[in-house]
Amino acid sequence: MNYKVSKHIDLNQQASWCPGCGHGIICRIITDAADKLGVGDRIVTVDDVACGQFGQYAMDYNSIMGAHGRVIATAAGVKRARPDALLIARPGDGSAYSIGIESTISCATRNENILALVINNSVFGMTGGQMSPTSLMGMKTSTSPFGRTAERNGSMVDIAKLLGQADIAYLARCSVDSVPNIMKTQKAIEKALTKQMNGEGFTFIEVLSTCPTNWKLSPEKSMEFIRTTQSKALPLGEFVDKGGNK
């Protein structure tokens, strides 16, 4: 099968992610989804001050940097100013569910007509692998060296449970651990962008991704960790699908 590289992927840039990181895969998926819908020239990404920010060099879209934890709210503001644009906010799990949880929930309750695409690797990846809200129970991180416990660290955040009853257009959890799941992730992004074009409201996709450096695993073992552990604690699927784009 011949794969045509999107004109919105810049292959001349030096990749800034660690070997085996899922961010590069996700950038390619975004461009493939936008190309399939024919909307690449309308995409505006809002990037966080974290590992995801390097996507602005990998993807040739209009891009805005937001304050850490505020990219979903920033995307909502840009959408209100430029309703013709298709907004994709790209925070990590630490940003979206820790310092940014207020923005995440508030944009959902307002049903802002944007796509929040959260890359979840269950740690604060850029700053040293500290425990994040989605670090799994028992997971060892730089700030939970003996493993996360509910007594000491609290329960893990499952965004599907927090937003599952919200009046939003779409909520899904996907993964990049295999080719079939990569294709499902692309279809979810296509669906979310279509809903945004239809004015259906807030769409939210969490993508389970790898962090081999902070997980202290090889790229291959990191993909296996998603399949055997991370996706068991955070099951994949579509949890909300409202409106006309079924």
C-alpha positions as CSV (number, residue, x, y, z in Angstrom):
1,M,0.0,0.0,0.0
2,N,1.3,3.4,-1.0
3,Y,1.1,6.0,1.8
4,K,0.9,9.6,0.6
5,V,2.4,12.0,3.2
6,S,0.2,14.9,4.0
7,K,1.4,18.4,2.8
8,H,0.8,19.5,6.4
9,I,3.5,17.2,7.8
10,D,7.0,18.8,7.8
11,L,9.6,16.1,7.2
12,N,12.4,18.6,7.2
13,Q,12.2,19.3,10.9
14,Q,14.4,17.4,13.4
15,A,12.1,15.3,15.6
16,S,12.3,16.5,19.2
17,W,10.5,13.6,20.9
18,C,12.2,10.7,22.6
19,P,12.5,7.5,20.6
20,G,9.2,5.6,20.9
21,C,7.1,8.6,21.9
22,G,3.6,8.5,20.6
23,H,3.3,12.3,19.9
24,G,4.7,11.9,16.4
25,I,2.2,9.2,15.6
26,I,-0.6,11.4,16.8
27,C,0.5,14.3,14.7
28,R,0.4,12.1,11.6
29,I,-3.0,10.9,12.5
30,I,-4.3,14.5,12.9
31,T,-3.0,15.4,9.4
32,D,-4.4,12.2,7.8
33,A,-7.8,12.9,9.4
34,A,-7.9,16.5,8.3
35,D,-6.7,15.6,4.8
36,K,-9.4,12.9,4.4
37,L,-12.0,15.5,5.3
38,G,-10.4,18.1,3.1
39,V,-10.2,20.7,5.9
40,G,-6.4,21.0,6.4
41,D,-6.4,24.7,5.6
42,R,-8.9,25.4,8.4
43,I,-7.1,23.7,11.2
44,V,-5.7,25.7,14.1
45,T,-3.9,23.9,16.9
46,V,-3.4,25.2,20.4
47,D,-0.4,23.6,22.0
48,D,0.7,23.4,25.7
49,V,4.0,24.1,27.2
50,A,5.0,20.4,27.4
51,C,6.1,17.6,25.1
52,G,3.1,18.2,22.7
53,Q,4.4,21.7,21.9
54,F,6.9,20.2,19.4
55,G,3.9,19.3,17.2
56,Q,3.9,22.9,16.0
57,Y,7.1,22.1,14.2
58,A,5.9,18.7,12.9
59,M,2.6,20.0,11.5
60,D,2.2,22.8,9.1
61,Y,-0.9,24.4,10.6
62,N,-1.6,27.7,12.2
63,S,-0.7,27.2,15.8
64,I,-1.0,29.1,19.1
65,M,0.9,28.4,22.3
66,G,-1.3,28.5,25.4
67,A,-0.3,28.9,29.0
68,H,0.2,25.5,30.8
69,G,-3.1,24.0,31.6
70,R,-5.1,26.6,29.7
71,V,-5.0,25.4,26.1
72,I,-8.5,24.1,26.0
73,A,-9.9,27.4,27.3
74,T,-7.6,29.2,24.8
75,A,-8.9,27.1,21.9
76,A,-12.5,28.0,23.0
77,G,-11.6,31.7,22.9
78,V,-10.0,31.4,19.4
79,K,-13.1,29.5,18.2
80,R,-15.4,32.3,19.3
81,A,-13.2,34.8,17.5
82,R,-12.8,32.6,14.4
83,P,-15.8,30.4,14.1
84,D,-14.8,29.4,10.6
85,A,-11.6,27.7,12.0
86,L,-11.4,24.1,13.2
87,L,-9.8,24.2,16.7
88,I,-7.8,21.3,18.1
89,A,-6.4,21.8,21.7
90,R,-3.6,19.3,22.4
91,P,-2.7,19.2,26.1
92,G,-1.2,16.2,28.0
93,D,-3.0,14.4,30.8
94,G,-1.0,16.4,33.4
95,S,-2.1,19.7,31.9
96,A,-5.7,18.8,31.2
97,Y,-6.5,17.0,34.5
98,S,-4.3,18.8,37.0
99,I,-3.7,22.5,36.7
100,G,-6.1,22.6,33.8
101,I,-9.0,20.6,35.1
102,E,-11.1,23.7,35.7
103,S,-10.7,24.7,32.0
104,T,-11.5,21.2,30.9
105,I,-14.7,20.9,32.9
106,S,-15.8,24.5,32.2
107,C,-15.4,24.1,28.5
108,A,-17.4,20.9,28.6
109,T,-20.2,22.4,30.6
110,R,-20.4,25.3,28.2
111,N,-20.3,22.8,25.3
112,E,-17.7,24.8,23.5
113,N,-17.5,23.8,19.8
114,I,-13.9,22.6,19.7
115,L,-11.9,19.4,19.9
116,A,-9.9,18.7,23.0
117,L,-7.3,16.0,22.1
118,V,-5.6,14.9,25.3
119,I,-2.4,12.8,25.0
120,N,-2.3,10.6,28.1
121,N,1.0,8.9,29.0
122,S,0.1,8.7,32.7
123,V,3.1,10.9,33.8
124,F,4.3,14.5,33.6
125,G,6.6,13.7,30.7
126,M,8.6,16.8,30.0
127,T,9.5,17.7,33.6
128,G,10.9,14.4,34.9
129,G,8.2,11.8,35.0
130,Q,6.3,12.9,38.1
131,M,3.0,11.3,39.0
132,S,0.1,12.8,37.1
133,P,-3.6,12.5,37.8
134,T,-3.8,9.5,35.5
135,S,-0.8,7.6,36.9
136,L,-2.1,4.1,37.5
137,M,-2.6,2.7,40.9
138,G,0.7,1.1,41.9
139,M,2.6,2.9,39.2
140,K,6.1,4.0,40.1
141,T,7.1,7.5,39.1
142,S,9.7,10.0,40.2
143,T,7.4,11.3,42.9
144,S,5.8,7.9,43.7
145,P,8.9,5.7,43.8
146,F,7.1,3.0,45.8
147,G,4.0,3.1,43.6
148,R,0.9,5.1,43.7
149,T,-1.6,4.4,46.5
150,A,-5.1,5.8,47.1
151,E,-4.2,6.5,50.8
152,R,-1.2,8.7,50.0
153,N,-1.9,10.0,46.5
154,G,-5.7,9.7,45.9
155,S,-7.6,7.9,43.2
156,M,-6.6,8.0,39.5
157,V,-8.6,10.3,37.3
158,D,-10.7,8.6,34.6
159,I,-12.0,11.4,32.4
160,A,-14.7,9.2,30.9
161,K,-16.3,9.0,34.3
162,L,-16.0,12.7,35.0
163,L,-17.4,13.8,31.6
164,G,-19.5,10.8,30.7
165,Q,-22.7,12.4,31.9
166,A,-22.0,15.8,30.5
167,D,-24.1,17.4,27.7
168,I,-21.3,17.3,25.1
169,A,-21.2,16.1,21.5
170,Y,-18.5,13.4,21.7
171,L,-16.3,11.6,24.2
172,A,-13.9,8.8,23.3
173,R,-10.7,7.1,24.5
174,C,-8.3,5.7,21.9
175,S,-4.8,4.4,21.7
176,V,-1.7,4.3,19.4
177,D,-0.4,0.9,20.5
178,S,-1.3,-1.0,17.3
179,V,-2.2,-0.3,13.7
180,P,-5.9,-1.2,14.2
181,N,-6.1,1.2,17.2
182,I,-4.2,3.9,15.3
183,M,-6.9,3.6,12.5
184,K,-9.7,3.8,15.2
185,T,-8.0,7.0,16.6
186,Q,-8.0,8.6,13.2
187,K,-11.7,7.7,12.7
188,A,-12.5,9.3,16.1
189,I,-10.7,12.5,15.1
190,E,-12.5,12.6,11.8
191,K,-15.8,12.2,13.7
192,A,-15.0,14.9,16.2
193,L,-13.9,17.4,13.4
194,T,-17.1,16.6,11.5
195,K,-19.2,17.3,14.6
196,Q,-17.3,20.6,15.1
197,M,-18.1,21.5,11.4
198,N,-21.7,20.8,12.1
199,G,-21.7,23.0,15.2
200,E,-22.7,20.1,17.5
201,G,-20.5,21.2,20.4
202,F,-17.6,20.0,22.6
203,T,-15.7,16.9,21.5
204,F,-13.1,15.2,23.7
205,I,-10.7,12.5,22.7
206,E,-8.2,11.0,25.1
207,V,-5.4,9.1,23.4
208,L,-3.3,6.6,25.4
209,S,0.3,7.1,24.4
210,T,3.8,6.0,25.3
211,C,6.5,7.6,27.4
212,P,9.4,5.1,27.2
213,T,11.9,7.5,28.8
214,N,9.9,8.1,32.0
215,W,8.3,4.6,32.0
216,K,11.9,3.2,31.8
217,L,10.8,0.8,29.1
218,S,11.8,0.2,25.5
219,P,9.5,1.5,22.8
220,E,8.3,-2.0,22.2
221,K,7.6,-2.7,25.9
222,S,5.9,0.7,26.1
223,M,3.4,-0.3,23.5
224,E,2.9,-3.6,25.4
225,F,2.3,-1.6,28.6
226,I,-0.5,0.3,26.9
227,R,-2.2,-3.0,25.9
228,T,-1.7,-5.0,29.0
229,T,-1.9,-2.4,31.8
230,Q,-2.9,1.2,30.9
231,S,-5.9,0.3,28.7
232,K,-7.1,-2.1,31.3
233,A,-7.3,0.7,33.9
234,L,-8.6,3.2,31.3
235,P,-10.7,1.2,28.8
236,L,-10.9,2.3,25.2
237,G,-14.2,3.2,23.6
238,E,-16.8,5.8,22.7
239,F,-18.7,7.1,25.8
240,V,-20.7,10.0,24.4
241,D,-21.9,10.4,20.8
242,K,-24.7,12.9,20.4
243,G,-25.9,14.9,17.5
244,G,-26.3,14.2,13.8
245,N,-22.9,12.5,13.2
246,K,-23.4,8.9,14.3
